[in-house]
């Protein structure tokens, strides 16, 4: 079976920057599982994986425009430490969801914690960066009707209430 829209794809990967420094990788016991064609991964990688089959190895270089977008130079957001749960782990690189001005979901990434202030970026840490992926397609299967309807893959035995 080949990677195509409405297929659930399981893969292992390593993501590096243009200089070869590793940025992230899937855990050995926790591969990435996504619904192809549902915009669950960066567009450039999704395009590169189309047509691949179980067991195929892949390498993909994704330009910023097909990854997390160009760096836009947006001003950081400053939030009071008190707006987070008392036991929340707050350190650079951690992402969380908040609500934008019109109530829409909006991701933020912690850049720095300065005393009572948490400084966050609205831009993904990999924005403006060429992304270098390499990995292996572990499994390709048909998505269930529910997965297609929900727009993402469900794990084995999971029950989702949306």
N, C-alpha and C positions, 0 to 999 in steps of 0.2 A: 504494500500500500504506500502511496506517495503523499508527501506533505501537500495539502491543498486546503482551500476554504472548507470550513465545517469539519475539519479533522482535529482531533486532540493530539498534540505532539508532546512527547517527553524527550528531553535532551539534557546532556551535560555540557557545560561550557566554561571557558575562561575568557574574561574580558581584560584587555590590556590597552594602555595608551600607545601613541605612535612610537614612543621610545622603548616599548616592551615591558614597562612596569605594570604588574598585575593590579587591576582595579577591583575586580571581584571574580568569584567563581562559584559554580553550583557545588553544594556539598555532595560528597560521595553517596551518602544515603538519602539525599533529598534533591533529585534532579528538578529542573524547571519543567513544569507542565502548563501548556497554554492552548487556547483555542485559536487555530490559524484563521486569519481573515477577520478577526474581531478587534484588532488594534490593541492586543494585550502585550505586545512587545514592540520595540522600535521598528518603524516601517522598513528601514534598510535591511535589517536582519531578516524580517519576515519575507521580503522579496528574495533574498539569497537562499532561504530554506525551501521555498516552493519547488516542488518536483523531486526533492530528496526522499530517500527511503530509509527504513529501519536499518541501522548498522552503518549508514553513510557517515563519514567524517566530513566536517566542513570548516572552511575558513572564510571570513567575511570582513571586509574593511568598509565601515559605514561612515559617510561624511556627516558632519554636524546637522545638515538640513534633513537628513534621513534618520538621524538619531534623536538627540534631545534638544535639537535646535541650536541656532547661533547664540552666542553670549549677547545678551541685550543690555547689560550694564544697569540693571534696575537697582534702585536703592534698597538696602536691607530694611527689614521690618524689625522693630524693637518691641518686645513684649515683656511685661512684668513676669518675674519668676512665679509670682502668686497666681498666675493664670494657668499654671500646670499643676497636676496632682503632686502632693507633697513627696511621694515616693518615686516620681518620674525620673528616669535616667536622662539627664540632659548633658549631652556632649556633642562636639562637632561631628557632622555627618548624619546624625539621626534625623529621620524624616517623620513628619506627623501631618495629619489632616486638620484643617480648620475651615472656616467659612469666609468667603470673600465678601465684598461690599454688597452684592445682591443676594447673598445667602448661598451661593454656589460652593460646592466642595473645592478646596484649594490646598494643594500640598505645600509645605514649607520644609526647609532643611536648616538645621541648627548650624550656624557658623562659629559662634562663640558665646560663652556664658561669662558675663561681667557682673559679678555681685548680684544685685537684684534684677538684672536685665538679661534677657535671652535675645541674642541677635540672630535673625534668621534670614535666609535667602528665599525668594520666590522662584529662583532659577535652579534647575537640577544641577548638582555638582559636576556632571559630565557635559553640560551645555557648552557648545563651542568646540568640543573635542572630537577628533576623528577616533572612532572606536574600532578596535581590532578584536574580533571574536574568533575562537576556534573551539571545536567541540565535536560531539557525536550524537546522531539521532538514535535514541534508545528505543522508542516505540512510536507508531502512528496508528491511530484507531479512529473509527467514525465517532463523531460527537453525538450525544443523545439529543433528543428534541429539547429537553430541559436546558442542557448546556448551551445550545444555539440560542434559545429564548433568553437566557440569562446573560449571554455574551461572554462567558468564561468557562473554563474547564472545572469540573468538580472532581475532587479526589475520590479514591475508592471508598465506597460505603458512606459517603458524606450526604448529609441531608441539609438542604439550603432553604431557608425561609427568607425570601426577598420581599 
